[in-house]
Amino acid sequence: MSMNQRQGRLFSGREDPAFNISALIDVAFLLLIYFLVTTTLNKEETELSLLLPGIASVSSGPVRVDQMRVEILGNGTITVNGEPLDSDPGDHGVPVLTERLVRYAGIARVSQSDPLVVVRCNPLVVGQRFIDVLNACARAEIGNISLNP
């Protein structure tokens, strides 16, 4: 008789062997409870000053727009922050300067700050050119004008 036939006869009348794991589950839970109870956190670990992500309130002040520096050179050329804009002394409307000042005033008002223009005039310039710059500031509704010698 072969070995397979003998084993077939041995287990033919019995049920399949079962493995009872309830004792293993009990031991696992007991070990878990043991480690939870006996584990202590060090004081340094509990007092970490961490800021966890979440909803935070941000309080910020208004954004300050920098001042605009207008300079009138000796030949009548008007520069804004070092960039030459209007160079024709006969053009009293100064359209490029006016357009730049209107944009600057709009940006300053959106950021809830006052527009500030600092004007520096060369002593050799005709007085009308200085008045042209002041008129451009008035068209842009800029009232804060400072003179820089």
MARBA-3410 file (N, C-alpha, C, O; in Angstrom, 1 decimal):
149
0.8,-1.1,0.0,0.0,0.0,0.0,0.9,1.2,0.0,1.9,1.3,0.7 ~ 0.5,2.2,-0.8,1.4,3.4,-0.9,1.0,4.4,0.2,0.0,4.2,0.9 ~ 1.9,5.3,0.4,1.7,6.3,1.5,0.5,7.2,1.3,-0.2,7.5,2.3 ~ 0.2,7.6,0.1,-1.0,8.4,-0.1,-2.3,7.6,0.2,-3.2,8.2,0.8 ~ -2.3,6.4,-0.1,-3.5,5.6,0.3,-3.7,5.5,1.8,-4.8,5.6,2.3
-2.6,5.3,2.5,-2.6,5.2,3.9,-3.1,6.5,4.6,-3.9,6.5,5.5 ~ -2.6,7.7,4.1,-3.0,9.0,4.6,-4.5,9.2,4.3,-5.2,9.8,5.1 ~ -4.9,8.8,3.1,-6.3,9.0,2.8,-7.2,8.3,3.7,-8.3,8.8,4.0 ~ -6.8,7.1,4.1,-7.6,6.3,5.1,-7.6,6.9,6.5,-8.6,6.9,7.2 ~ -6.5,7.5,6.9,-6.4,8.0,8.2,-7.3,9.2,8.4,-8.0,9.4,9.5
-7.4,10.1,7.4,-8.2,11.3,7.5,-9.6,11.2,6.9,-10.3,12.2,6.8 ~ -10.0,10.1,6.4,-11.2,10.0,5.7,-12.4,10.2,6.6,-13.4,10.7,6.1 ~ -12.4,9.8,7.8,-13.6,9.9,8.6,-13.6,11.2,9.5,-14.5,11.5,10.2 ~ -12.5,11.9,9.5,-12.4,13.1,10.4,-12.6,14.4,9.6,-12.6,14.4,8.4 ~ -12.9,15.5,10.4,-13.0,16.8,9.8,-11.6,17.4,9.5,-10.6,16.9,10.1
-11.6,18.4,8.8,-10.3,19.1,8.5,-9.8,19.7,9.8,-10.6,20.2,10.6 ~ -8.5,19.6,10.0,-8.0,20.2,11.3,-8.2,21.7,11.3,-8.0,22.3,10.2 ~ -8.6,22.3,12.4,-8.8,23.8,12.5,-7.8,24.4,13.4,-7.3,23.7,14.3 ~ -7.5,25.6,13.2,-6.5,26.3,14.0,-7.2,27.4,14.8,-7.8,28.3,14.1 ~ -7.2,27.3,16.1,-7.9,28.3,16.9,-7.0,29.5,17.2,-6.0,29.3,17.8
-7.4,30.7,16.7,-6.5,31.9,16.8,-7.0,32.8,17.9,-6.4,33.9,18.1 ~ -8.0,32.5,18.6,-8.6,33.4,19.6,-7.5,33.6,20.7,-7.4,34.7,21.3 ~ -6.8,32.6,21.1,-5.7,32.7,22.1,-4.6,33.7,21.6,-4.1,34.5,22.4 ~ -4.3,33.6,20.3,-3.3,34.5,19.7,-3.8,36.0,19.8,-3.0,36.9,20.0 ~ -5.1,36.2,19.5,-5.6,37.5,19.5,-5.6,38.1,20.9,-5.3,39.2,21.1
-5.9,37.2,21.9,-5.9,37.7,23.3,-4.5,38.1,23.7,-4.3,39.1,24.4 ~ -3.5,37.3,23.3,-2.1,37.6,23.6,-1.7,38.9,23.0,-0.9,39.7,23.6 ~ -2.1,39.1,21.7,-1.7,40.3,21.0,-2.3,41.6,21.7,-1.6,42.6,21.8 ~ -3.5,41.5,22.1,-4.1,42.6,22.8,-3.5,42.9,24.2,-3.3,44.0,24.6 ~ -3.1,41.8,24.9,-2.5,42.0,26.1,-1.1,42.6,26.0,-0.7,43.5,26.8
-0.4,42.3,24.9,0.9,42.9,24.6,0.7,44.4,24.3,1.5,45.2,24.7 ~ -0.3,44.6,23.5,-0.5,46.0,23.1,-0.9,46.9,24.3,-0.3,48.0,24.5 ~ -1.7,46.4,25.2,-2.1,47.1,26.4,-0.8,47.3,27.3,-0.6,48.4,27.9 ~ 0.0,46.3,27.4,1.2,46.3,28.2,2.1,47.5,27.7,2.6,48.2,28.5 ~ 2.4,47.5,26.4,3.3,48.5,25.9,2.7,49.9,25.9,3.4,50.9,26.1
1.3,50.0,25.8,0.7,51.4,25.9,0.8,51.9,27.4,1.1,53.1,27.6 ~ 0.6,51.0,28.3,0.7,51.4,29.7,2.1,51.7,30.2,2.3,52.7,30.9 ~ 3.1,50.9,29.8,4.4,51.1,30.3,5.2,52.1,29.5,6.2,52.6,30.0 ~ 4.8,52.5,28.3,5.5,53.6,27.6,5.2,54.9,28.1,4.0,55.3,28.3 ~ 6.2,55.7,28.4,6.1,57.1,28.9,6.8,58.0,27.9,7.8,57.6,27.3
6.2,59.2,27.7,6.9,60.1,26.8,7.8,61.0,27.6,7.5,61.4,28.8 ~ 9.0,61.3,27.1,9.9,62.2,27.7,9.3,63.6,27.7,8.5,63.9,26.8 ~ 9.7,64.4,28.7,9.2,65.7,28.8,9.5,66.6,27.6,8.8,67.4,27.1 ~ 10.7,66.3,27.0,11.2,67.1,25.9,10.3,66.8,24.7,10.0,67.7,23.8 ~ 9.8,65.6,24.6,8.9,65.2,23.4,7.6,65.8,23.5,6.9,66.1,22.5
7.1,66.0,24.7,5.7,66.6,24.9,5.7,68.1,24.7,4.6,68.6,24.5 ~ 6.8,68.7,24.9,6.8,70.2,24.9,7.5,70.8,23.7,8.1,71.8,23.8 ~ 7.4,70.1,22.6,7.9,70.6,21.3,7.1,71.8,20.9,5.8,71.7,20.9 ~ 7.7,72.9,20.5,6.9,74.0,20.1,6.7,73.9,18.6,7.4,74.6,17.8 ~ 5.8,73.1,18.2,5.5,72.9,16.8,4.2,73.6,16.5,3.2,73.6,17.3
4.1,74.3,15.3,2.9,74.9,14.8,2.4,74.0,13.7,2.9,73.9,12.6 ~ 1.3,73.3,14.1,0.7,72.4,13.1,-0.1,73.1,12.1,-0.7,74.2,12.4 ~ -0.2,72.6,10.9,-1.0,73.4,9.8,-2.4,73.4,10.2,-3.0,72.5,10.8 ~ -3.0,74.5,9.9,-4.5,74.7,10.2,-4.9,76.1,9.7,-4.2,76.7,8.9 ~ -6.0,76.5,10.1,-6.4,77.8,9.8,-5.8,78.8,10.7,-5.9,78.8,11.9
-5.1,79.8,10.1,-4.5,80.8,10.9,-5.0,82.2,10.4,-5.2,82.4,9.2 ~ -5.1,83.1,11.3,-5.5,84.4,11.0,-4.3,85.2,10.7,-3.3,85.2,11.5 ~ -4.3,85.9,9.6,-3.1,86.7,9.2,-3.6,88.2,9.3,-4.5,88.6,8.7 ~ -2.8,88.9,10.1,-3.1,90.4,10.2,-1.9,91.1,9.6,-0.8,91.0,10.1 ~ -2.2,91.8,8.5,-1.1,92.5,7.9,-1.6,94.0,7.7,-2.7,94.2,7.5
-0.6,94.8,7.7,-0.9,96.2,7.5,-1.0,96.5,6.0,-0.8,95.6,5.2 ~ -1.4,97.7,5.7,-1.5,98.0,4.2,-0.1,98.0,3.5,0.9,98.3,4.2 ~ -0.2,97.7,2.3,1.0,97.7,1.5,1.4,99.1,1.2,0.6,99.9,0.7 ~ 2.7,99.4,1.4,3.2,100.8,1.1,3.8,100.8,-0.3,4.7,100.0,-0.6 ~ 3.3,101.7,-1.1,3.9,101.9,-2.4,5.0,103.0,-2.3,4.8,104.0,-1.6
6.1,102.7,-2.9,7.3,103.5,-2.8,7.0,104.8,-3.5,6.1,104.9,-4.4 ~ 7.7,105.8,-3.2,7.5,107.2,-3.8,8.1,107.2,-5.2,8.9,106.4,-5.6 ~ 7.6,108.1,-6.0,8.0,108.3,-7.4,8.9,109.5,-7.4,8.6,110.6,-7.0 ~ 10.1,109.3,-8.0,11.1,110.4,-8.1,11.1,111.0,-9.5,11.4,110.3,-10.4 ~ 10.7,112.2,-9.6,10.7,113.0,-10.9,11.8,114.0,-10.8,12.0,114.8,-9.9
12.7,113.9,-11.9,13.8,114.9,-12.0,13.7,115.6,-13.3,13.5,115.0,-14.3 ~ 13.9,116.9,-13.2,14.0,117.8,-14.4,15.4,118.1,-14.6,16.0,118.9,-13.8 ~ 16.0,117.7,-15.7,17.4,117.9,-16.0,17.6,119.3,-16.6,16.6,120.0,-16.9 ~ 18.8,119.7,-16.7,19.1,121.1,-17.2,18.6,121.4,-18.6,18.3,122.5,-18.9 ~ 18.5,120.3,-19.5,18.1,120.6,-20.8,16.6,120.4,-21.0,16.0,120.5,-22.1
15.8,120.2,-19.8,14.4,120.2,-19.9,13.8,118.8,-19.9,12.6,118.6,-19.9 ~ 14.7,117.8,-20.0,14.2,116.4,-20.0,13.7,116.0,-18.7,14.3,116.3,-17.6 ~ 12.6,115.3,-18.7,12.0,114.8,-17.4,12.2,113.3,-17.3,12.0,112.6,-18.2 ~ 12.8,113.0,-16.1,13.1,111.5,-15.9,12.2,111.1,-14.7,12.0,111.9,-13.7 ~ 11.8,109.9,-14.7,11.0,109.3,-13.6,11.8,108.1,-13.1,12.0,107.1,-13.9
12.3,108.1,-11.9,13.1,107.0,-11.3,14.3,106.7,-12.2,14.7,105.5,-12.3 ~ 14.9,107.7,-12.8,16.1,107.6,-13.6,15.8,107.3,-15.1,16.7,107.2,-15.9 ~ 14.5,107.1,-15.5,14.2,106.7,-16.9,13.7,108.0,-17.6,12.7,108.6,-17.1 ~ 14.3,108.4,-18.7,13.9,109.6,-19.4,12.5,109.4,-20.0,12.3,108.4,-20.7 ~ 11.6,110.4,-19.8,10.3,110.3,-20.4,10.0,111.3,-21.4,10.0,111.1,-22.6
9.8,112.6,-21.0,9.5,113.7,-21.9,10.7,114.5,-22.1,11.3,115.0,-21.1 ~ 11.2,114.7,-23.3,12.4,115.5,-23.6,12.1,116.7,-24.3,13.1,117.5,-24.5 ~ 10.9,117.0,-24.8,10.6,118.2,-25.6,10.2,119.3,-24.6,9.1,119.2,-24.1 ~ 11.0,120.3,-24.3,10.6,121.4,-23.4,9.5,122.2,-23.9,8.8,122.9,-23.1 ~ 9.2,122.2,-25.2,8.1,123.0,-25.7,6.7,122.3,-25.5,5.7,123.0,-25.6
6.7,121.0,-25.2,5.4,120.3,-25.0,5.0,120.4,-23.5,5.6,119.8,-22.7 ~ 4.1,121.3,-23.3,3.7,121.6,-21.9,2.7,120.6,-21.3,2.4,120.7,-20.2 ~ 2.2,119.7,-22.2,1.2,118.7,-21.7,1.9,117.6,-21.0,1.2,116.9,-20.3 ~ 3.2,117.3,-21.3,3.9,116.2,-20.8,3.1,114.9,-20.7,2.8,114.4,-19.6 ~ 2.6,114.4,-21.9,1.7,113.2,-21.9,2.2,111.9,-21.3,1.5,111.2,-20.6
3.5,111.7,-21.5,4.1,110.4,-21.0,4.2,110.5,-19.5,3.9,109.5,-18.8 ~ 4.6,111.6,-18.9,4.7,111.8,-17.5,3.3,111.7,-16.9,3.1,111.1,-15.8 ~ 2.3,112.4,-17.5,1.0,112.3,-17.0,0.4,110.9,-16.9,-0.2,110.5,-15.9 ~ 0.6,110.2,-18.0,0.1,108.8,-18.0,0.8,107.9,-16.9,0.2,107.1,-16.3 ~ 2.1,108.1,-16.7,2.8,107.4,-15.7,2.3,107.7,-14.3,2.2,106.9,-13.5
2.1,109.0,-14.1,1.6,109.5,-12.8,0.2,109.0,-12.5,-0.1,108.6,-11.3 ~ -0.6,108.9,-13.5,-2.0,108.4,-13.3,-2.0,106.9,-12.9,-2.7,106.5,-12.1 ~ -1.1,106.1,-13.6,-1.0,104.7,-13.3,-0.4,104.6,-11.8,-0.9,103.7,-11.1 ~ 0.6,105.4,-11.5,1.1,105.3,-10.1,0.1,105.6,-9.1,0.0,105.0,-8.1 ~ -0.7,106.7,-9.3,-1.7,107.1,-8.3,-2.8,106.0,-8.2,-3.2,105.7,-7.1
-3.1,105.4,-9.3,-4.1,104.3,-9.2,-3.6,103.1,-8.4,-4.3,102.5,-7.6 ~ -2.3,102.7,-8.7,-1.7,101.6,-7.9,-1.7,101.9,-6.4,-1.9,101.1,-5.6 ~ -1.3,103.2,-6.1,-1.2,103.6,-4.7,-2.6,103.6,-4.0,-2.7,103.2,-2.9 ~ -3.6,104.0,-4.7,-5.0,104.0,-4.1,-5.5,102.6,-4.0,-6.2,102.3,-3.0 ~ -5.2,101.7,-4.9,-5.6,100.3,-4.7,-4.9,99.6,-3.5,-5.6,98.9,-2.8
-3.7,100.0,-3.3,-3.0,99.4,-2.1,-3.2,100.2,-0.8,-2.6,100.0,0.2 ~ -4.2,101.2,-0.9,-4.6,102.0,0.2,-3.5,102.7,0.9,-3.4,102.8,2.1 ~ -2.6,103.3,0.0,-1.6,104.2,0.5,-1.6,105.5,-0.3,-2.2,105.5,-1.4 ~ -1.0,106.5,0.2,-1.0,107.8,-0.4,0.1,107.9,-1.4,1.2,107.5,-1.1 ~ -0.2,108.3,-2.7,0.9,108.5,-3.6,1.8,109.7,-3.2,1.3,110.8,-2.8
3.1,109.6,-3.4,4.0,110.6,-3.0,5.0,110.8,-4.2,5.6,109.8,-4.6 ~ 5.1,112.0,-4.6,6.0,112.4,-5.7,7.1,113.3,-5.2,6.8,114.3,-4.6 ~ 8.3,113.0,-5.4,9.5,113.8,-5.0,10.0,114.4,-6.3,10.5,113.7,-7.2 ~ 10.0,115.7,-6.4,10.5,116.5,-7.6,11.8,117.1,-7.3,12.0,117.8,-6.3 ~ 12.8,116.8,-8.2,14.1,117.5,-8.1,14.3,118.2,-9.4,14.2,117.7,-10.5
14.6,119.5,-9.3,14.7,120.4,-10.4,16.1,121.0,-10.5,16.6,121.5,-9.5 ~ 16.7,120.9,-11.7,17.9,121.5,-11.9,17.8,123.1,-11.9,16.8,123.6,-12.5 ~ 18.7,123.8,-11.3,18.5,125.3,-11.2,18.5,126.0,-12.6,18.1,127.1,-12.7 ~ 19.1,125.3,-13.6,19.1,125.9,-14.9,17.8,125.8,-15.7,17.7,126.3,-16.8 ~ 16.9,125.1,-15.2,15.6,124.8,-15.9,14.7,126.0,-15.9,14.7,126.7,-14.9
14.0,126.3,-17.0,13.0,127.3,-17.0,11.9,127.0,-16.1,11.5,125.8,-16.0 ~ 11.3,128.0,-15.4,10.3,127.7,-14.4,9.0,127.0,-15.0,8.3,126.3,-14.3 ~ 8.8,127.2,-16.3,7.6,126.6,-16.9,7.7,125.1,-16.9,6.6,124.4,-16.7 ~ 8.8,124.6,-17.0,9.0,123.1,-17.0,8.6,122.5,-15.7,8.0,121.5,-15.6 ~ 9.0,123.2,-14.6,8.6,122.8,-13.3,7.1,122.9,-13.1,6.5,122.0,-12.5
6.4,123.9,-13.6,5.0,124.1,-13.6,4.3,122.9,-14.4,3.3,122.5,-14.0 ~ 4.9,122.5,-15.5,4.4,121.4,-16.3,4.3,120.1,-15.5,3.4,119.4,-15.5 ~ 5.4,119.9,-14.7,5.4,118.7,-13.8,4.3,118.8,-12.8,3.6,117.8,-12.5 ~ 4.2,120.0,-12.1,3.1,120.1,-11.1,1.7,120.0,-11.7,0.8,119.4,-11.1 ~ 1.5,120.5,-13.0,0.2,120.3,-13.6,0.0,118.8,-13.9,-1.2,118.4,-13.8
1.0,118.1,-14.3,0.8,116.6,-14.5,0.4,115.9,-13.2,-0.4,115.0,-13.2 ~ 1.0,116.3,-12.1,0.7,115.8,-10.8,-0.8,116.1,-10.4,-1.5,115.3,-9.9 ~ -1.2,117.3,-10.8,-2.6,117.7,-10.5,-3.6,116.9,-11.4,-4.6,116.5,-10.9 ~ -3.2,116.6,-12.6,-4.1,115.8,-13.5,-4.2,114.4,-13.0,-5.2,113.7,-13.2 ~ -3.1,113.9,-12.3,-3.2,112.5,-11.8,-3.8,112.5,-10.4,-3.8,111.5,-9.7
-4.2,113.7,-9.9,-4.8,113.8,-8.6,-3.8,113.4,-7.4,-4.2,112.7,-6.5 ~ -2.6,113.8,-7.6,-1.6,113.6,-6.6,-1.4,114.9,-5.8,-1.0,115.9,-6.4 ~ -1.6,114.9,-4.5,-1.5,116.1,-3.7,-0.2,116.1,-2.9,0.2,117.1,-2.4 ~ 0.4,114.9,-2.7,1.6,114.8,-1.9,2.8,115.0,-2.8,3.3,114.0,-3.4 ~ 3.4,116.2,-2.8,4.5,116.5,-3.6,5.6,117.1,-2.7,5.4,118.0,-2.0
6.8,116.5,-2.8,7.9,117.0,-2.1,9.0,117.5,-3.0,9.2,117.0,-4.1 ~ 9.7,118.6,-2.6,10.7,119.1,-3.4,12.1,118.7,-2.8,12.3,118.8,-1.6 ~ 12.9,118.3,-3.7,14.3,117.8,-3.3,15.3,118.8,-4.0,15.3,118.8,-5.2 ~ 16.1,119.5,-3.2,17.0,120.4,-3.8,18.1,119.8,-4.6,19.0,120.4,-5.2
END
